[in-house]
Amino acid sequence: MKSYLGSLEKVSKIVKVFGMVNAENDFVDHPKVINGCSDFFVEVFGEKGRHARSAVGMGSFPNNMAVEIEIIVEVS
């Protein structure tokens, strides 16, 4: 974000995080995995980092990635 926006000061709010976890069929703790991302945004942005969130499991990702995160950010 910083390289794209030039400064993190331009972030007004983290609106939503959509986390996808590469997991086996019987794994059910996807939200716990994505908690780390949510906690990171709150640590970096404070109240502006609090957001809506979805966490889902996926059967596979390219290059066997473990997690993919999509975010919606409001900027000023």
N, CA, C and O atoms as a CHARMM CRD file, in Angstrom:
* protein
*
  304
    1    1 MET  N      0.81500  -1.17600   0.00000 PROA 1      0.00000
    2    1 MET  CA     0.00000   0.00000   0.00000 PROA 1      0.00000
    3    1 MET  C      0.86800   1.25300   0.00000 PROA 1      0.00000
    4    1 MET  O      0.62100   2.19900  -0.74800 PROA 1      0.00000
    5    2 LYS  N      1.88600   1.24100   0.84900 PROA 2      0.00000
    6    2 LYS  CA     2.72700   2.43300   0.96200 PROA 2      0.00000
    7    2 LYS  C      3.37400   2.78100  -0.36900 PROA 2      0.00000
    8    2 LYS  O      3.40900   3.95000  -0.75200 PROA 2      0.00000
    9    3 SER  N      3.88400   1.78600  -1.07700 PROA 3      0.00000
   10    3 SER  CA     4.53300   2.08900  -2.35800 PROA 3      0.00000
   11    3 SER  C      3.52000   2.58400  -3.38400 PROA 3      0.00000
   12    3 SER  O      3.85700   3.40100  -4.24100 PROA 3      0.00000
   13    4 TYR  N      2.29100   2.10200  -3.30800 PROA 4      0.00000
   14    4 TYR  CA     1.26000   2.53900  -4.25000 PROA 4      0.00000
   15    4 TYR  C      0.73900   3.93100  -3.89600 PROA 4      0.00000
   16    4 TYR  O      0.58300   4.77800  -4.77500 PROA 4      0.00000
   17    5 LEU  N      0.47000   4.16900  -2.60900 PROA 5      0.00000
   18    5 LEU  CA    -0.11400   5.43700  -2.17500 PROA 5      0.00000
   19    5 LEU  C      0.92400   6.52500  -1.92000 PROA 5      0.00000
   20    5 LEU  O      0.59800   7.71200  -1.94100 PROA 5      0.00000
   21    6 GLY  N      2.15600   6.13200  -1.68400 PROA 6      0.00000
   22    6 GLY  CA     3.19200   7.09700  -1.34900 PROA 6      0.00000
   23    6 GLY  C      3.33300   7.30700   0.14300 PROA 6      0.00000
   24    6 GLY  O      4.41200   7.65600   0.62300 PROA 6      0.00000
   25    7 SER  N      2.25400   7.09900   0.88400 PROA 7      0.00000
   26    7 SER  CA     2.27100   7.26100   2.33500 PROA 7      0.00000
   27    7 SER  C      1.08100   6.52800   2.93300 PROA 7      0.00000
   28    7 SER  O     -0.01300   6.54800   2.37000 PROA 7      0.00000
   29    8 LEU  N      1.29300   5.88800   4.06300 PROA 8      0.00000
   30    8 LEU  CA     0.17900   5.22900   4.75100 PROA 8      0.00000
   31    8 LEU  C     -0.75600   6.23600   5.40600 PROA 8      0.00000
   32    8 LEU  O     -1.85600   5.87500   5.82500 PROA 8      0.00000
   33    9 GLU  N     -0.33600   7.49000   5.49900 PROA 9      0.00000
   34    9 GLU  CA    -1.19200   8.54600   6.04700 PROA 9      0.00000
   35    9 GLU  C     -2.43300   8.76100   5.18400 PROA 9      0.00000
   36    9 GLU  O     -3.42800   9.30500   5.66300 PROA 9      0.00000
   37   10 LYS  N     -2.39000   8.34600   3.93400 PROA 10     0.00000
   38   10 LYS  CA    -3.53400   8.50200   3.03100 PROA 10     0.00000
   39   10 LYS  C     -4.63700   7.48700   3.30000 PROA 10     0.00000
   40   10 LYS  O     -5.74000   7.62100   2.76900 PROA 10     0.00000
   41   11 VAL  N     -4.35500   6.47300   4.11700 PROA 11     0.00000
   42   11 VAL  CA    -5.36400   5.46200   4.43600 PROA 11     0.00000
   43   11 VAL  C     -6.35400   6.05200   5.43300 PROA 11     0.00000
   44   11 VAL  O     -5.98600   6.38600   6.55900 PROA 11     0.00000
   45   12 SER  N     -7.61400   6.17900   5.01300 PROA 12     0.00000
   46   12 SER  CA    -8.67000   6.66400   5.90200 PROA 12     0.00000
   47   12 SER  C     -9.23900   5.53100   6.73600 PROA 12     0.00000
   48   12 SER  O     -9.59100   5.71800   7.90100 PROA 12     0.00000
   49   13 LYS  N     -9.32700   4.33200   6.11900 PROA 13     0.00000
   50   13 LYS  CA    -9.93100   3.19300   6.79900 PROA 13     0.00000
   51   13 LYS  C     -9.65500   1.92200   6.02100 PROA 13     0.00000
   52   13 LYS  O     -9.65600   1.92400   4.79000 PROA 13     0.00000
   53   14 ILE  N     -9.41800   0.83300   6.74800 PROA 14     0.00000
   54   14 ILE  CA    -9.43900  -0.49500   6.14700 PROA 14     0.00000
   55   14 ILE  C    -10.90700  -0.90900   6.19500 PROA 14     0.00000
   56   14 ILE  O    -11.45500  -1.10800   7.27900 PROA 14     0.00000
   57   15 VAL  N    -11.54300  -1.04000   5.05100 PROA 15     0.00000
   58   15 VAL  CA   -12.97900  -1.30800   4.98900 PROA 15     0.00000
   59   15 VAL  C    -13.27300  -2.79100   5.16600 PROA 15     0.00000
   60   15 VAL  O    -14.11500  -3.16700   5.98100 PROA 15     0.00000
   61   16 LYS  N    -12.57500  -3.64200   4.39800 PROA 16     0.00000
   62   16 LYS  CA   -12.86700  -5.07800   4.45100 PROA 16     0.00000
   63   16 LYS  C    -11.63400  -5.89000   4.10200 PROA 16     0.00000
   64   16 LYS  O    -10.82900  -5.50500   3.25400 PROA 16     0.00000
   65   17 VAL  N    -11.50700  -7.02400   4.77700 PROA 17     0.00000
   66   17 VAL  CA   -10.47500  -8.01300   4.48200 PROA 17     0.00000
   67   17 VAL  C    -11.17900  -9.29500   4.06400 PROA 17     0.00000
   68   17 VAL  O    -12.09600  -9.75900   4.74200 PROA 17     0.00000
   69   18 PHE  N    -10.74700  -9.86400   2.94600 PROA 18     0.00000
   70   18 PHE  CA   -11.23900 -11.16200   2.49500 PROA 18     0.00000
   71   18 PHE  C    -10.04100 -12.09000   2.46200 PROA 18     0.00000
   72   18 PHE  O     -9.14400 -11.92900   1.63500 PROA 18     0.00000
   73   19 GLY  N    -10.02600 -13.05900   3.36000 PROA 19     0.00000
   74   19 GLY  CA    -8.89500 -13.96900   3.46900 PROA 19     0.00000
   75   19 GLY  C     -9.23800 -15.35300   2.96500 PROA 19     0.00000
   76   19 GLY  O    -10.25900 -15.92900   3.34000 PROA 19     0.00000
   77   20 MET  N     -8.37700 -15.88200   2.11100 PROA 20     0.00000
   78   20 MET  CA    -8.55100 -17.22600   1.55800 PROA 20     0.00000
   79   20 MET  C     -7.38500 -18.08500   2.02100 PROA 20     0.00000
   80   20 MET  O     -6.22300 -17.72600   1.82700 PROA 20     0.00000
   81   21 VAL  N     -7.69900 -19.21800   2.63300 PROA 21     0.00000
   82   21 VAL  CA    -6.69300 -20.09200   3.23100 PROA 21     0.00000
   83   21 VAL  C     -6.61900 -21.39600   2.44300 PROA 21     0.00000
   84   21 VAL  O     -7.63400 -22.06300   2.24200 PROA 21     0.00000
   85   22 ASN  N     -5.43000 -21.75300   2.00300 PROA 22     0.00000
   86   22 ASN  CA    -5.19600 -23.02300   1.31700 PROA 22     0.00000
   87   22 ASN  C     -5.21600 -24.11100   2.38500 PROA 22     0.00000
   88   22 ASN  O     -4.31500 -24.17300   3.22200 PROA 22     0.00000
   89   23 ALA  N     -6.23700 -24.97000   2.36300 PROA 23     0.00000
   90   23 ALA  CA    -6.39900 -25.91800   3.46300 PROA 23     0.00000
   91   23 ALA  C     -7.00000 -27.23700   2.99500 PROA 23     0.00000
   92   23 ALA  O     -7.63300 -27.31800   1.94300 PROA 23     0.00000
   93   24 GLU  N     -6.78500 -28.25600   3.79900 PROA 24     0.00000
   94   24 GLU  CA    -7.41100 -29.55600   3.58300 PROA 24     0.00000
   95   24 GLU  C     -8.91000 -29.44600   3.86200 PROA 24     0.00000
   96   24 GLU  O     -9.35000 -28.52400   4.54800 PROA 24     0.00000
   97   25 ASN  N     -9.68400 -30.38000   3.33200 PROA 25     0.00000
   98   25 ASN  CA   -11.14100 -30.34600   3.47700 PROA 25     0.00000
   99   25 ASN  C    -11.61900 -30.35100   4.92500 PROA 25     0.00000
  100   25 ASN  O    -12.65900 -29.76500   5.22300 PROA 25     0.00000
  101   26 ASP  N    -10.89200 -30.99200   5.82700 PROA 26     0.00000
  102   26 ASP  CA   -11.34900 -31.09500   7.21100 PROA 26     0.00000
  103   26 ASP  C    -10.86100 -29.94800   8.10400 PROA 26     0.00000
  104   26 ASP  O    -11.16100 -29.93500   9.29800 PROA 26     0.00000
  105   27 PHE  N    -10.12000 -28.99500   7.55200 PROA 27     0.00000
  106   27 PHE  CA    -9.65200 -27.84300   8.32700 PROA 27     0.00000
  107   27 PHE  C    -10.78900 -26.84300   8.47000 PROA 27     0.00000
  108   27 PHE  O    -11.43300 -26.49300   7.48000 PROA 27     0.00000
  109   28 VAL  N    -11.04700 -26.37700   9.69800 PROA 28     0.00000
  110   28 VAL  CA   -12.18800 -25.48300   9.92900 PROA 28     0.00000
  111   28 VAL  C    -11.81700 -24.16800  10.62200 PROA 28     0.00000
  112   28 VAL  O    -12.70400 -23.38500  10.96300 PROA 28     0.00000
  113   29 ASP  N    -10.53300 -23.91600  10.83200 PROA 29     0.00000
  114   29 ASP  CA   -10.11800 -22.72500  11.57800 PROA 29     0.00000
  115   29 ASP  C     -9.62900 -21.59100  10.68500 PROA 29     0.00000
  116   29 ASP  O     -8.69200 -20.87900  11.04500 PROA 29     0.00000
  117   30 HSD  N    -10.24300 -21.42200   9.54600 PROA 30     0.00000
  118   30 HSD  CA    -9.84500 -20.35700   8.62000 PROA 30     0.00000
  119   30 HSD  C     -9.85300 -18.97500   9.28200 PROA 30     0.00000
  120   30 HSD  O     -8.91500 -18.20300   9.08500 PROA 30     0.00000
  121   31 PRO  N    -10.89700 -18.64400  10.06800 PROA 31     0.00000
  122   31 PRO  CA   -10.88200 -17.32400  10.71300 PROA 31     0.00000
  123   31 PRO  C     -9.68100 -17.11100  11.62900 PROA 31     0.00000
  124   31 PRO  O     -9.16200 -15.99800  11.71200 PROA 31     0.00000
  125   32 LYS  N     -9.23600 -18.15200  12.31300 PROA 32     0.00000
  126   32 LYS  CA    -8.07100 -18.01000  13.19400 PROA 32     0.00000
  127   32 LYS  C     -6.81500 -17.67600  12.39700 PROA 32     0.00000
  128   32 LYS  O     -5.96000 -16.92700  12.86900 PROA 32     0.00000
  129   33 VAL  N     -6.70200 -18.22200  11.20200 PROA 33     0.00000
  130   33 VAL  CA    -5.54700 -17.92200  10.34700 PROA 33     0.00000
  131   33 VAL  C     -5.57600 -16.45600   9.93300 PROA 33     0.00000
  132   33 VAL  O     -4.54800 -15.77900   9.96700 PROA 33     0.00000
  133   34 ILE  N     -6.74000 -15.96800   9.54400 PROA 34     0.00000
  134   34 ILE  CA    -6.87500 -14.59500   9.04800 PROA 34     0.00000
  135   34 ILE  C     -6.84000 -13.57700  10.19200 PROA 34     0.00000
  136   34 ILE  O     -6.64200 -12.38700   9.94500 PROA 34     0.00000
  137   35 ASN  N     -7.02800 -14.01900  11.43000 PROA 35     0.00000
  138   35 ASN  CA    -6.91500 -13.10400  12.57500 PROA 35     0.00000
  139   35 ASN  C     -5.58400 -12.36600  12.57800 PROA 35     0.00000
  140   35 ASN  O     -5.52600 -11.19600  12.95800 PROA 35     0.00000
  141   36 GLY  N     -4.52100 -13.03000  12.16200 PROA 36     0.00000
  142   36 GLY  CA    -3.20900 -12.37800  12.13100 PROA 36     0.00000
  143   36 GLY  C     -3.19600 -11.15700  11.23600 PROA 36     0.00000
  144   36 GLY  O     -2.58600 -10.14200  11.57400 PROA 36     0.00000
  145   37 CYS  N     -3.86000 -11.24500  10.10600 PROA 37     0.00000
  146   37 CYS  CA    -3.95200 -10.10600   9.18300 PROA 37     0.00000
  147   37 CYS  C     -4.77100  -8.98500   9.81900 PROA 37     0.00000
  148   37 CYS  O     -4.37800  -7.81800   9.78800 PROA 37     0.00000
  149   38 SER  N     -5.91000  -9.35600  10.39400 PROA 38     0.00000
  150   38 SER  CA    -6.76000  -8.35200  11.03800 PROA 38     0.00000
  151   38 SER  C     -6.02400  -7.66300  12.18000 PROA 38     0.00000
  152   38 SER  O     -6.07500  -6.44000  12.31100 PROA 38     0.00000
  153   39 ASP  N     -5.34500  -8.44500  12.99900 PROA 39     0.00000
  154   39 ASP  CA    -4.58600  -7.87300  14.11500 PROA 39     0.00000
  155   39 ASP  C     -3.49200  -6.93200  13.61800 PROA 39     0.00000
  156   39 ASP  O     -3.24100  -5.89000  14.22400 PROA 39     0.00000
  157   40 PHE  N     -2.84500  -7.29800  12.51800 PROA 40     0.00000
  158   40 PHE  CA    -1.79100  -6.46400  11.93800 PROA 40     0.00000
  159   40 PHE  C     -2.33900  -5.09300  11.53000 PROA 40     0.00000
  160   40 PHE  O     -1.73100  -4.06800  11.84000 PROA 40     0.00000
  161   41 PHE  N     -3.47900  -5.06800  10.83900 PROA 41     0.00000
  162   41 PHE  CA    -4.03900  -3.78900  10.40200 PROA 41     0.00000
  163   41 PHE  C     -4.43200  -2.91500  11.59000 PROA 41     0.00000
  164   41 PHE  O     -4.24700  -1.69900  11.54400 PROA 41     0.00000
  165   42 VAL  N     -4.96800  -3.51000  12.64400 PROA 42     0.00000
  166   42 VAL  CA    -5.31800  -2.73000  13.83200 PROA 42     0.00000
  167   42 VAL  C     -4.05100  -2.21000  14.51000 PROA 42     0.00000
  168   42 VAL  O     -4.03000  -1.08100  15.00000 PROA 42     0.00000
  169   43 GLU  N     -3.00500  -3.01900  14.54000 PROA 43     0.00000
  170   43 GLU  CA    -1.74300  -2.58000  15.14200 PROA 43     0.00000
  171   43 GLU  C     -1.13800  -1.41300  14.36400 PROA 43     0.00000
  172   43 GLU  O     -0.62600  -0.46800  14.96400 PROA 43     0.00000
  173   44 VAL  N     -1.19300  -1.47200  13.04400 PROA 44     0.00000
  174   44 VAL  CA    -0.59400  -0.42900  12.20500 PROA 44     0.00000
  175   44 VAL  C     -1.45200   0.82800  12.15800 PROA 44     0.00000
  176   44 VAL  O     -0.92600   1.93700  12.25500 PROA 44     0.00000
  177   45 PHE  N     -2.78100   0.66800  12.00700 PROA 45     0.00000
  178   45 PHE  CA    -3.65400   1.81100  11.75900 PROA 45     0.00000
  179   45 PHE  C     -4.53900   2.19600  12.94100 PROA 45     0.00000
  180   45 PHE  O     -5.28000   3.17500  12.84500 PROA 45     0.00000
  181   46 GLY  N     -4.49000   1.47000  14.04200 PROA 46     0.00000
  182   46 GLY  CA    -5.35800   1.77000  15.17900 PROA 46     0.00000
  183   46 GLY  C     -6.81700   1.56800  14.79600 PROA 46     0.00000
  184   46 GLY  O     -7.15100   0.61000  14.09800 PROA 46     0.00000
  185   47 GLU  N     -7.67200   2.45300  15.24500 PROA 47     0.00000
  186   47 GLU  CA    -9.11100   2.33200  14.96300 PROA 47     0.00000
  187   47 GLU  C     -9.41400   2.33100  13.46700 PROA 47     0.00000
  188   47 GLU  O    -10.38300   1.70700  13.03400 PROA 47     0.00000
  189   48 LYS  N     -8.60000   3.01800  12.67900 PROA 48     0.00000
  190   48 LYS  CA    -8.79600   3.02600  11.21900 PROA 48     0.00000
  191   48 LYS  C     -8.56900   1.64000  10.62200 PROA 48     0.00000
  192   48 LYS  O     -8.97200   1.37400   9.48900 PROA 48     0.00000
  193   49 GLY  N     -7.92700   0.76300  11.37800 PROA 49     0.00000
  194   49 GLY  CA    -7.64300  -0.58000  10.89600 PROA 49     0.00000
  195   49 GLY  C     -8.73400  -1.59300  11.18600 PROA 49     0.00000
  196   49 GLY  O     -8.67500  -2.71800  10.69100 PROA 49     0.00000
  197   50 ARG  N     -9.74000  -1.21600  11.98600 PROA 50     0.00000
  198   50 ARG  CA   -10.85200  -2.14000  12.27700 PROA 50     0.00000
  199   50 ARG  C    -11.72200  -2.26100  11.03500 PROA 50     0.00000
  200   50 ARG  O    -11.99700  -1.26700  10.36200 PROA 50     0.00000
  201   51 HSD  N    -12.15900  -3.49300  10.72900 PROA 51     0.00000
  202   51 HSD  CA   -12.78800  -3.73300   9.43200 PROA 51     0.00000
  203   51 HSD  C    -13.74400  -4.91400   9.48500 PROA 51     0.00000
  204   51 HSD  O    -13.73400  -5.70100  10.43100 PROA 51     0.00000
  205   52 ALA  N    -14.56700  -5.02200   8.45300 PROA 52     0.00000
  206   52 ALA  CA   -15.36100  -6.22900   8.22500 PROA 52     0.00000
  207   52 ALA  C    -14.41700  -7.28000   7.66100 PROA 52     0.00000
  208   52 ALA  O    -13.38500  -6.95000   7.07700 PROA 52     0.00000
  209   53 ARG  N    -14.78100  -8.56900   7.84000 PROA 53     0.00000
  210   53 ARG  CA   -13.86400  -9.60700   7.38500 PROA 53     0.00000
  211   53 ARG  C    -14.61300 -10.86600   6.99700 PROA 53     0.00000
  212   53 ARG  O    -15.62000 -11.22600   7.60600 PROA 53     0.00000
  213   54 SER  N    -14.10200 -11.52300   5.97400 PROA 54     0.00000
  214   54 SER  CA   -14.55300 -12.85500   5.58100 PROA 54     0.00000
  215   54 SER  C    -13.32600 -13.74100   5.50700 PROA 54     0.00000
  216   54 SER  O    -12.25200 -13.29800   5.09800 PROA 54     0.00000
  217   55 ALA  N    -13.48900 -15.00600   5.90700 PROA 55     0.00000
  218   55 ALA  CA   -12.39600 -15.97500   5.82600 PROA 55     0.00000
  219   55 ALA  C    -12.95800 -17.28300   5.28600 PROA 55     0.00000
  220   55 ALA  O    -13.92700 -17.81900   5.82300 PROA 55     0.00000
  221   56 VAL  N    -12.35100 -17.78900   4.23100 PROA 56     0.00000
  222   56 VAL  CA   -12.82100 -19.02400   3.60800 PROA 56     0.00000
  223   56 VAL  C    -11.64900 -19.95100   3.32000 PROA 56     0.00000
  224   56 VAL  O    -10.49400 -19.52600   3.27000 PROA 56     0.00000
  225   57 GLY  N    -11.97100 -21.21900   3.13300 PROA 57     0.00000
  226   57 GLY  CA   -10.96100 -22.19900   2.76200 PROA 57     0.00000
  227   57 GLY  C    -11.00400 -22.47800   1.27500 PROA 57     0.00000
  228   57 GLY  O    -12.07100 -22.46500   0.66100 PROA 57     0.00000
  229   58 MET  N     -9.86100 -22.72600   0.70900 PROA 58     0.00000
  230   58 MET  CA    -9.72400 -23.05800  -0.70800 PROA 58     0.00000
  231   58 MET  C     -8.95000 -24.36600  -0.82400 PROA 58     0.00000
  232   58 MET  O     -8.14000 -24.69600   0.04200 PROA 58     0.00000
  233   59 GLY  N     -9.20200 -25.10000  -1.88700 PROA 59     0.00000
  234   59 GLY  CA    -8.52700 -26.37100  -2.10000 PROA 59     0.00000
  235   59 GLY  C     -7.10100 -26.24700  -2.58400 PROA 59     0.00000
  236   59 GLY  O     -6.27200 -27.11800  -2.31700 PROA 59     0.00000
  237   60 SER  N     -6.80400 -25.16300  -3.29900 PROA 60     0.00000
  238   60 SER  CA    -5.44100 -24.96800  -3.79800 PROA 60     0.00000
  239   60 SER  C     -5.26400 -23.53900  -4.27400 PROA 60     0.00000
  240   60 SER  O     -6.23200 -22.83400  -4.56100 PROA 60     0.00000
  241   61 PHE  N     -3.99400 -23.12100  -4.35300 PROA 61     0.00000
  242   61 PHE  CA    -3.61100 -21.82200  -4.89000 PROA 61     0.00000
  243   61 PHE  C     -2.43700 -22.01800  -5.82900 PROA 61     0.00000
  244   61 PHE  O     -1.72400 -23.01600  -5.72300 PROA 61     0.00000
  245   62 PRO  N     -2.22100 -21.08200  -6.75000 PROA 62     0.00000
  246   62 PRO  CA    -1.02800 -21.15900  -7.59700 PROA 62     0.00000
  247   62 PRO  C      0.23400 -21.16700  -6.73000 PROA 62     0.00000
  248   62 PRO  O      0.28000 -20.51800  -5.68600 PROA 62     0.00000
  249   63 ASN  N      1.23000 -21.88800  -7.15900 PROA 63     0.00000
  250   63 ASN  CA     2.51300 -21.97500  -6.44600 PROA 63     0.00000
  251   63 ASN  C      2.36400 -22.47200  -5.01100 PROA 63     0.00000
  252   63 ASN  O      3.24500 -22.26000  -4.17800 PROA 63     0.00000
  253   64 ASN  N      1.24700 -23.12900  -4.73200 PROA 64     0.00000
  254   64 ASN  CA     0.97300 -23.68800  -3.40400 PROA 64     0.00000
  255   64 ASN  C      1.04400 -22.63300  -2.29500 PROA 64     0.00000
  256   64 ASN  O      1.48300 -22.92700  -1.18300 PROA 64     0.00000
  257   65 MET  N      0.61100 -21.40100  -2.60100 PROA 65     0.00000
  258   65 MET  CA     0.57800 -20.33900  -1.58200 PROA 65     0.00000
  259   65 MET  C     -0.29800 -20.78600  -0.42000 PROA 65     0.00000
  260   65 MET  O     -1.24800 -21.54400  -0.61800 PROA 65     0.00000
  261   66 ALA  N      0.00700 -20.33100   0.78100 PROA 66     0.00000
  262   66 ALA  CA    -0.76500 -20.70500   1.96200 PROA 66     0.00000
  263   66 ALA  C     -2.00600 -19.83500   2.14000 PROA 66     0.00000
  264   66 ALA  O     -3.06700 -20.33100   2.51800 PROA 66     0.00000
  265   67 VAL  N     -1.86900 -18.53000   1.86600 PROA 67     0.00000
  266   67 VAL  CA    -2.94500 -17.57900   2.12800 PROA 67     0.00000
  267   67 VAL  C     -2.95500 -16.52000   1.03700 PROA 67     0.00000
  268   67 VAL  O     -1.90500 -16.10700   0.54500 PROA 67     0.00000
  269   68 GLU  N     -4.14600 -16.08700   0.66700 PROA 68     0.00000
  270   68 GLU  CA    -4.28800 -14.92400  -0.21300 PROA 68     0.00000
  271   68 GLU  C     -5.21900 -13.94600   0.48500 PROA 68     0.00000
  272   68 GLU  O     -6.26800 -14.33300   1.00100 PROA 68     0.00000
  273   69 ILE  N     -4.83000 -12.67500   0.49900 PROA 69     0.00000
  274   69 ILE  CA    -5.60000 -11.63000   1.16700 PROA 69     0.00000
  275   69 ILE  C     -6.01800 -10.57800   0.14700 PROA 69     0.00000
  276   69 ILE  O     -5.20300 -10.09200  -0.63700 PROA 69     0.00000
  277   70 GLU  N     -7.28800 -10.24100   0.17300 PROA 70     0.00000
  278   70 GLU  CA    -7.81500  -9.13800  -0.64100 PROA 70     0.00000
  279   70 GLU  C     -8.35200  -8.10100   0.34100 PROA 70     0.00000
  280   70 GLU  O     -9.06700  -8.44600   1.28100 PROA 70     0.00000
  281   71 ILE  N     -8.01000  -6.83000   0.12500 PROA 71     0.00000
  282   71 ILE  CA    -8.50100  -5.79400   1.03800 PROA 71     0.00000
  283   71 ILE  C     -9.14900  -4.65600   0.25800 PROA 71     0.00000
  284   71 ILE  O     -8.78800  -4.36100  -0.88200 PROA 71     0.00000
  285   72 ILE  N    -10.10100  -4.04100   0.90500 PROA 72     0.00000
  286   72 ILE  CA   -10.71300  -2.81400   0.39800 PROA 72     0.00000
  287   72 ILE  C    -10.29500  -1.70800   1.35600 PROA 72     0.00000
  288   72 ILE  O    -10.52700  -1.79400   2.56200 PROA 72     0.00000
  289   73 VAL  N     -9.67500  -0.67100   0.80600 PROA 73     0.00000
  290   73 VAL  CA    -9.12900   0.41800   1.61200 PROA 73     0.00000
  291   73 VAL  C     -9.74500   1.73300   1.16300 PROA 73     0.00000
  292   73 VAL  O     -9.80000   2.02200  -0.03200 PROA 73     0.00000
  293   74 GLU  N    -10.20400   2.52400   2.11000 PROA 74     0.00000
  294   74 GLU  CA   -10.68300   3.87800   1.81900 PROA 74     0.00000
  295   74 GLU  C     -9.49800   4.82100   1.96500 PROA 74     0.00000
  296   74 GLU  O     -8.80900   4.80800   2.98500 PROA 74     0.00000
  297   75 VAL  N     -9.26200   5.64000   0.94500 PROA 75     0.00000
  298   75 VAL  CA    -8.14200   6.57600   0.99200 PROA 75     0.00000
  299   75 VAL  C     -8.64200   8.00800   0.90000 PROA 75     0.00000
  300   75 VAL  O     -9.72100   8.27900   0.37300 PROA 75     0.00000
  301   76 SER  N     -7.83100   8.91800   1.42700 PROA 76     0.00000
  302   76 SER  CA    -8.20200  10.33800   1.38000 PROA 76     0.00000
  303   76 SER  C     -7.41600  11.04200   0.30600 PROA 76     0.00000
  304   76 SER  O     -7.58400  12.24500   0.10700 PROA 76     0.00000
